[in-house]
């Protein structure tokens, strides 16, 4: 095969073009830090990246759900902790009221008034919200869990004067609020107010009325004993145990969300690492490769320049 000057020149130009294309490609990868910009450049790697990114979006969705659940459960704990403190103070007031040395006026005006304030605080905690959503009303998150209102019938206080007692009503429902915190874990974030603190609120209300009425000790009368201060003490103790039992359940759920959050964070870090390995360039290697390719390109330019300069005007025009 006869090698003409024209063929040499064409080959030189082709090599220049190929070298320039490799240099341009490496420059783009070095500048972007990515092995490919379009799926067509590396379909296999692109497919793995798409799969990893899809998994990361799913993991991020779970992580956001876990954070929301953790916030809700933390708000539950804060409210229950304050209710427990109210229960301790209510217990102290009842014990003081059982002291026979106190007069009816002292029980009603001092202890009874404070007990009424404790009841209002407890109901307010039962209606606690997070981002405008009621914590303890079941699925009725847009309405309060409890109402505290005047009763229809009055009672007589220690001096025989009528007063209006309070009535407590649960306004929520019995629905649970489950959340998916991982592909195989579902967690209920809410606590039903009627189960957790319904009896707790009623016992404080009973104690408040008993103090104002000066109904202290049980006498064996089945009609009056359920409304005495001594009965309120027993009911408060039982209700506090129920409150603390649900607080323990809530705490266990909170620990579960913390474990799920740590697990999801670990998986996300690992997935991001795999994604980086799949599509990120090694900057040091890329810079070294670029330098080598640019040197090769410059050499090709010099060689081609000599080859093209040797081409006669007649061969150039004929080409």
C-alpha positions in Angstrom: 0.0 0.0 0.0 1.4 3.4 -1.0 1.4 5.9 1.8 0.8 9.3 0.3 1.5 12.7 1.9 -2.3 13.3 1.9 -2.9 10.1 3.9 -0.3 11.0 6.4 -1.9 14.4 6.9 -5.4 13.0 7.3 -4.2 10.5 9.9 -2.4 13.4 11.7 -5.6 15.4 11.8 -7.6 12.4 13.0 -5.1 11.8 15.9 -5.3 15.5 16.8 -9.1 15.3 16.9 -9.1 12.2 19.0 -6.6 13.6 21.5 -8.5 16.8 21.7 -11.7 14.9 22.4 -10.0 13.0 25.2 -8.5 16.1 26.7 -11.9 17.9 26.6 -13.7 14.9 28.2 -11.1 14.7 31.0 -11.3 18.4 31.6 -15.1 18.2 32.0 -14.8 15.3 34.4 -12.1 17.1 36.4 -14.2 20.3 36.6 -17.5 18.6 37.5 -16.0 15.9 39.7 -18.2 13.3 38.0 -17.4 10.4 35.8 -20.3 11.1 33.5 -22.7 14.0 32.7 -25.2 12.0 30.7 -26.6 8.5 31.1 -25.4 7.6 27.6 -21.8 8.2 28.6 -21.8 5.2 31.0 -25.2 3.4 31.1 -24.0 0.8 33.7 -22.7 3.3 36.2 -25.7 5.6 35.6 -28.1 2.8 36.3 -26.3 2.1 39.7 -26.4 5.8 40.5 -30.1 6.1 39.7 -30.8 3.1 42.0 -28.7 4.5 44.8 -30.3 8.0 44.6 -33.7 6.4 44.7 -32.7 4.5 47.8 -31.4 7.7 49.4 -34.7 9.5 48.7 -36.6 6.6 50.4 -34.1 6.7 53.4 -34.5 10.5 53.6 -38.3 10.1 53.7 -38.0 7.6 56.6 -35.6 9.9 58.4 -38.0 12.8 58.2 -40.8 10.6 59.5 -38.6 9.4 62.4 -37.7 13.0 63.2 -41.4 14.0 63.2 -42.2 11.0 65.4 -39.4 11.8 67.8 -40.7 15.4 68.2 -44.2 14.1 68.9 -43.0 11.6 71.5 -40.7 14.1 73.1 -43.7 16.5 73.5 -45.6 13.6 75.0 -42.9 13.1 77.6 -42.7 16.8 78.5 -46.4 16.9 79.1 -46.5 13.7 81.1 -43.5 14.8 83.2 -45.3 18.0 84.2 -48.5 16.1 84.9 -46.5 13.8 87.2 -45.3 16.9 89.1 -48.9 18.1 89.4 -49.8 14.7 90.8 -47.1 15.0 93.4 -48.4 18.4 94.5 -52.0 17.2 94.5 -51.1 14.2 96.7 -49.4 16.6 99.2 -52.5 18.8 99.3 -54.7 15.8 99.9 -52.5 14.6 102.7 -52.6 18.1 104.3 -56.4 18.1 103.9 -56.7 14.8 105.8 -55.2 16.5 108.8 -58.0 16.8 111.3 -56.6 20.0 112.8 -57.6 22.0 109.8 -61.0 23.8 109.6 -63.4 23.6 106.7 -62.6 27.2 105.8 -58.8 26.4 105.6 -59.4 23.3 103.4 -61.7 25.2 101.1 -60.0 28.6 100.8 -56.4 27.5 100.8 -56.1 23.8 99.7 -59.2 23.7 97.6 -58.3 26.8 95.7 -54.8 25.5 94.9 -56.3 22.1 93.9 -58.6 23.9 91.5 -55.6 25.6 89.9 -53.8 22.3 89.6 -56.8 20.9 87.8 -56.8 23.8 85.3 -53.1 23.2 84.7 -53.6 19.5 84.2 -56.4 20.0 81.7 -54.2 22.5 79.8 -51.4 19.9 79.6 -53.9 17.3 78.4 -54.7 19.8 75.6 -51.0 20.3 74.8 -50.3 20.7 71.1 -47.3 20.3 68.7 -47.3 22.5 65.7 -51.0 23.1 66.3 -51.9 19.4 66.6 -53.4 18.1 69.7 -51.2 15.4 71.3 -53.7 13.4 73.3 -57.0 13.6 71.2 -56.4 10.5 69.1 -56.9 11.3 65.4 -58.8 14.5 66.3 -55.6 16.5 66.1 -57.3 19.8 65.2 -59.4 19.9 68.4 -58.6 19.8 72.1 -58.5 16.5 73.9 -60.4 17.7 77.0 -63.0 20.3 78.0 -63.3 21.8 81.5 -66.7 23.4 82.0 -69.3 24.2 84.7 -71.5 21.3 85.8 -75.3 21.6 85.5 -76.0 21.1 89.2 -74.4 23.0 92.0 -72.9 21.6 95.2 -72.8 22.9 98.7 -69.5 24.0 100.3 -68.4 23.5 103.9 -70.6 26.4 105.0 -73.7 25.3 103.1 -73.2 27.8 100.3 -73.7 26.6 96.7 -70.8 26.5 94.3 -70.5 25.3 90.7 -68.3 22.3 90.3 -66.3 21.5 87.2 -66.9 18.7 84.7 -64.2 17.1 82.5 -65.1 15.6 79.2 -62.8 13.7 76.7 -63.3 15.1 73.2 -60.9 12.9 71.3 -61.3 9.4 69.8 -59.7 6.0 70.2 -57.7 5.9 66.9 -54.0 5.2 66.9 -51.5 7.2 64.8 -49.0 4.8 63.3 -45.9 5.9 61.5 -43.5 3.9 59.3 -40.0 4.6 60.6 -38.2 2.0 58.5 -39.2 -0.6 55.8 -40.1 -3.1 58.5 -40.9 -0.9 61.6 -44.2 0.8 62.4 -44.5 2.9 65.5 -47.6 4.5 67.2 -46.8 8.0 68.2 -49.9 9.1 70.1 -51.3 8.3 73.5 -55.0 8.4 74.1 -55.8 11.1 76.6 -58.8 9.3 78.2 -56.6 6.2 78.9 -53.5 8.1 80.0 -54.9 10.9 82.2 -58.7 10.6 82.2 -58.8 9.2 85.7 -55.9 11.4 86.8 -57.9 14.5 86.0 -61.1 13.1 87.6 -59.3 12.3 90.8 -57.9 15.9 91.1 -61.4 17.3 90.4 -62.8 15.0 93.0 -60.2 16.2 95.5 -61.0 19.8 94.7 -64.7 19.3 95.4 -64.1 17.3 98.6 -61.9 20.0 100.0 -64.4 22.7 99.3 -67.2 20.6 100.8 -65.1 19.5 103.7 -65.9 15.9 103.0 -62.7 14.2 104.4 -62.8 10.6 105.7 -64.8 7.6 104.5 -67.6 6.7 106.9 -68.7 3.4 105.3 -71.6 5.1 103.5 -71.5 3.8 99.9 -73.4 7.0 98.8 -70.9 9.6 100.1 -67.6 7.7 100.5 -66.8 7.8 96.7 -66.8 11.6 96.9 -64.5 12.1 99.9 -61.0 13.3 100.1 -59.8 9.9 101.3 -61.3 8.3 98.2 -59.7 10.9 96.0 -56.3 9.9 97.5 -56.7 6.3 96.5 -57.9 7.2 93.0 -55.1 9.7 92.5 -52.5 7.0 93.5 -54.0 4.5 91.0 -54.3 7.2 88.3 -50.7 8.2 88.8 -49.5 4.6 88.3 -51.5 4.5 85.1 -49.9 7.8 84.0 -46.4 6.5 84.7 -47.1 3.2 82.9 -48.0 5.1 79.7 -45.0 7.4 80.3 -42.8 4.2 80.3 -44.5 3.1 77.0 -43.8 6.5 75.5 -40.2 6.4 76.6 -39.7 3.0 75.0 -41.1 4.3 71.7 -38.8 7.3 72.0 -35.8 5.1 72.3 -37.0 3.1 69.3 -37.1 6.3 67.2 -33.5 7.2 68.4 -32.3 3.7 67.3 -34.1 4.0 64.0 -32.6 7.5 63.4 -29.1 6.2 64.1 -29.6 3.2 61.8 -31.0 5.4 59.0 -28.1 7.8 59.4 -25.6 4.9 59.1 -27.3 3.5 56.0 -27.5 7.0 54.4 -23.7 7.5 55.0 -23.0 4.1 53.4 -25.2 4.8 50.4 -23.7 8.2 49.8 -20.3 6.6 50.0 -21.3 4.0 47.4 -22.8 6.7 45.2 -19.5 8.7 45.4 -17.5 5.7 44.5 -19.7 5.0 41.5 -19.8 8.5 40.0 -17.2 10.7 41.5 -13.8 11.0 39.9 -10.5 10.6 41.8 -9.4 14.2 41.5 -5.7 13.5 41.9 -5.8 10.8 39.2 -7.9 12.9 36.9 -5.5 15.9 37.2 -2.5 13.6 36.4 -4.4 12.0 33.5 -5.3 15.5 32.2 -1.7 16.6 32.3 -0.6 13.5 30.4 -3.3 13.9 27.8 -2.5 17.6 27.3 1.2 16.6 26.8 0.2 14.0 24.2 -2.0 16.5 22.5 0.7 19.1 22.3 3.1 16.5 20.9 0.5 15.4 18.3 0.1 19.1 17.3 3.8 19.5 16.7 4.1 16.3 14.7 1.0 17.2 12.7 2.3 20.7 12.0 5.4 19.3 10.4 3.4 16.8 8.4 0.9 19.4 7.2 3.7 21.9 6.3 5.2 19.3 4.0 2.0 19.0 2.0 2.4 20.6 -1.4 -0.1 23.2 -2.6 -1.3 20.9 -5.3 -2.0 18.1 -2.8 -3.7 20.5 -0.5 -6.0 21.8 -3.2 -6.7 18.2 -4.4 -7.6 17.1 -0.9 
